[in-house]
Amino acid sequence: MVRTIPHRELRNNSSAVLRDVARGETIQITNHGEVVAILVPPTDAPPSTLRIRRAVVRGGFADLMRTKLDHPVQETLDDLRGER
């Protein structure tokens, strides 16, 4: 039997809902009474319609040079907020 819950319950109890799905339960999620998603336990093989891509590392923030300030960062943030 498929259980149906509102999206608010999923949001408030996501850990418990995901545990139930991991145990084999199928759960329908509704929004204003209309089913908008169905959570089903994963199978061993991904469905053929699922596109899987490797993660791409971007950013390089660790390579940026560090800067020392002669005043607290909070002062700069306060100045920037005052210009709004």
N, C-alpha and C positions, 0 to 999 in steps of 0.2 A: 504494500500500500504506500502511496506517495503522500508525504506530509506537505502541507502548504503553510507558509508563514509570510507575514508582511515584511517589507524591506527593513522596517524599523527594528524588528526582532533580529534580523541578520546583523544589522549595524550594532545593536546593543549586546548581542550574544554571539559574535562571530566565532569565537574559539569553540564554544559548545556546539554550534551548528556544524563547523568543519570537522569536529571530532565525530559527530553522528554520520556525516557523509563518509569519512574515512572508514567507519565501521560497516559501510555498505548501504546506508539509507539514501534514498533519493528525495531531494527537497525542492519544491517549487517556491520561488520567491515572487511575491505580488507587489504591485505598486498601484494604489487606489483600486484594489480588487482585481486587477488584471495581471495574469502571469507574465512576468517580464524576463525570467531566467529560471533555469533548472540546474540544480547542483547534483551531479552524479559522481559516484566513486570512479577513480581513474582505473583504466585497464592497463595491462602490462604493455601493450603496444599502442602508441599514439594513433588516433584516427588519421586516415589518409588525407583528410581535408585540413589538418592542423599544420600550419607552417612553423617550422622551428629554425631559428637563426642563432648563430653564436653571438655572444655579447661582444660589443666593441668598446674598447677602453679609450676614452677621450678625456681631454682636459689638460693634463700635464701640470697641474697646479703645484705638485711637489717640486718641479723644476724652477719655479719662480723665485726670484731673490727676495729675501726678507727685508723689511724696512723698519727702522727704529724711528719712533715718533718722540718729539720733545714735549708732548702733552697727552693726556688720556684720550683714548678713542671716543669716549662718551662726549667730550667737548665738541669734537668734529660732528658727531651724530646730532647733538643738540643744535649746532649751527645750521646743519643741512635741514633739519626739521623746521627751523625758524623761517626758512626761505619759502616755505610752501604757501 
